[in-house]
Amino acid sequence: MTKSTIIKYVKAPLLKKETRSNLEEKVRQQTDELKVRSGQLRQGADREKLAEEQIHIRTKAMEAALDGIFIIEAVNQRFPIIYANPAFQKLTGFAKNEVIGQDYFLLYGADADLRVVDEIKHTIDQGQSFHGEMLNFKKNGKKFWSSLRITPIRDTKGSVTHYVGIQTDISLMKQRDLEIEEQREELLHVTRVGKLAEFVSSLAHEISQPLTAILAYTQAAQRLLKDKEPQLQEILQYIINDDLRAAEVIKRLRVLLKKTKPVFESIDTNALINETVTLIMPHINARNKIIKFELDSKIPLIEGDRIQLQQVLLNLISNSLEAMESSPESRELLIRTSLKNTNTIRVEVKDSGCGIPEENMKKLFSHFFTSKPDGLGMGLSISRSIVEAHGGRLEAENNPDRGATLYFTLPVARKENW
């Protein structure tokens, strides 16, 4: 064996060993790279899964929200709706297929407040947020109040691409605010009425003094002209009668304003009606109205406070006269008494006026409700309280032809009190 052959024999195993070492190193490097890439893939998959879960949660949250949520495109001048959650659909009354792709502003309808709609459009055109309250209309035309918040969505360059809106039904809140305002007005009204009662009581006292003087002077003139000037005597008697009537009205007014307990006695309802009409007859004639009677002469006596029941009759007659004021053809007023049953009488005041609007019928006897510009809104409320204190009931109904009838029922008196 030559020397060169020996050298080759010795170096060959060494080269194989180095090659194996290099291969193992490359394998390790590739394995490490695979592990890194595998880890990156797992992390990417995890991040993608997490992102999907977050999108799913956000979508479910918007779907479950009680407020109406919608998204509209900003780049399209038609402002089409691309998303509307179930609460928005329920709030507006429109189904999903009736909302998606539609111009957002068409949902307001023709009856919406155009000033608010224009303000929303102007705000969107400026790329700004809007927050306000407005009166809306559902698909079926029903009104509801809503709080509306619209916010722009911008891309990475800062351009507005969409708007997200949140709409909340605040109808109940508005109703409560209205009730609180009405209660506040009632309290102020009570204060004004209390002061008015004090003023009227003082005024009644002041008026009674000159009435007494007029009566004294007139009676003195009668005595001086005794058996003389019969026509003048007749005029003086008219003055005395009217003076006494005015004094009686003042007296009763002062009694009504005093906080005294009612005095119950047996009363002939027909006689009470005649007395009351006599008091208000000049007022009836001045309005050029005609009053008719259908009084059942067989109705039994009732028990009650004469002054209070007379107040009820005066109020019902006055209301009927005012109801006929707007129509010159409405001239006839009818007062009717009848026996509803063996234990109850019924008194009706029927006019031929404009009638009572249906929306006012339920609150007609409420405290401080009035349809008259100068009304206090107390007359019918007080009248119902008086009638109920007497064990009866005061009601109202529209007549089949025209006008309305206000009527009340009262229990008859016990026979031992007749």
Disulfide bonds with the S-S distance in Angstrom:
none
